[in-house]
Amino acid sequence: MLVLSRQRDETIMIGDDVQITVVDIRGDKVRLGITAPRHIQVHRKEVYDAIKRENEQAAKLRQQDVADVIEREGDPSKNENDTQRREPPRPKRKDQEDPDRSN
């Protein structure tokens, strides 16, 4: 771990795109300002860990859900009828009524 000392209003650069500036120091708390491109996510460590945990749980649930469906209904890729959508028949317009049917 790299340890740096900075005073208020001093900045640390990470690569060419990320700046970390000491905004304020009060007692044992330091406020940091972070400037980074939008495609780089910036989170507090505890938030990052929570997001990572939730994503891992969601991925496990999805795999289990798929396995449950396959077990219940069989593998849909082996049954072509299940994968094709059928449109319901359209109602006939009045001008397309059966000629055999009289008014």
Buried (B, 14 or more C-beta within 10 A) or exposed (E): EEEEEBEEEEEBEEEEEBBBBBEEEEEEEEEEEEEBEEEEEEEEEEEEEEEEEEEEEEEEEEEEEEEEEEEEEEEEEEEEEEEEEEEEEEEEEEEEEEEEEEE
